[in-house]
Amino acid sequence: MNKNLIKYKFNEGDLVAELKSYIDQTYYEHYSKNKFQATEFIMDGGHGEGFCMGNILKYAQRYGKKDGYNRKDLLKVLHYAIMALYVHDEERGEDETIKTYNWGLKKLLYD
């Protein structure tokens, strides 16, 4: 691993770890008890992109209104954005720019 760790200015490292923890716990919630989430069926039906974008808008607009400035709404926005990236990659393939970026990032972190 790279000895020159990135010093994030906006606490990104901890926030990404929190997001991962939040996503992990969604796999244990009631919607995934049968090992399938409803989202999987929606995506399999070809509606994943619209579903994710709609939920991003829903939770972004809800932030600050329902339950006040609820961090969980922001985590949901990010989670649906990650799922939208998954749908993008599945439907359109990974962009060469992203492949190059990921290669450079891995090299930076692990060399």
N, C-alpha and C positions, 0 to 999 in steps of 0.2 A: 504494500500500500504506500501511496505517496506520503512522504514525511511533511510536505508543505500543504497542510490542510487548509481548505478555504475558510476564511474568516467572514462569515455572512454578516451583512449589515442589517438585515431585516429579520433575523432569527429563522431563516429558511430551513436550516437543518432540523431544528426542533419542531417546526411547524409541519414539515414533511413527515417526520416521525409520528407526530400526532395524527396526521391525516391517514397514515398507514394503519395506525392502531384503530382509528375510527372505522376504516374500511374493513379491517379484520373482524371487528365485533359485529358488523352487519351480516356476516356469514353465520352467526350464531343466533340471530334474531328470528322471530316467528315466521317471517316470509321465506326463510330458507330451510325450514325444518325437514322438508322432504327432499333435500339436497338440490332442489331446483328453485331459483328465484323467479318470480313473475317476469322480471326484466328479461330473463333468458328467452322466454316464450315470445315476448314482444320483439326482441332482436331477431329471433329465428323466423318470425313472420315478416321480416323486412322493414320494420318500423323503428329500428333502434335509434337512428340519427334524430328523427323528429321527437321521439320519446325523450331522449337525453336533452335535446335543446329546449324542449318544453319544460322539463323539470329544472334545468338551469335557470330559465326565466322565472319560473314559479318561486323557487327558493330565493333568488336574488331580489325579487320584488317583495317577498314576505319579510325579508330581513329588516328589522327595525319596526315592524308593525305587529305581527303575531308573536307573542311572547317576548316583545322588546328586541333588543339587539342580541339575538340568540346566535352564539358561535356555531351551533349545530347546523343552522341554515347555511352558513358559509361552508362548512365541511361538506354538506350535501351538494352545494354548487360545484365544489372541486371534485367530488366523487363522480357526479354525473358528467363532468368535463373529461375525466379520465376514461369513463365508459364511452363517451363520444369519440375520443381518440382511438380507442379499441375498434369501434365501428368503422371509423375512417380508414384505419390500417387494413381491416378485413375487407372492406368494400373497394378501396382505391389503391391499396398497397402502400407500403411505407415510402415516403418521399426520400429521394437521394440525399437531400440536405440533412434530414433527420438522421439517416444512417451515418453520414460523415460526422455529424455532431456527436452522436452516441459513441462512435469509435474514438473520437478525440477525448470525450469525457472519460471513457473507460481507461484510456491510456494515461490521462492526467491522474486519475484516482488510484490506479493499480500498478503503475510502473514505478 
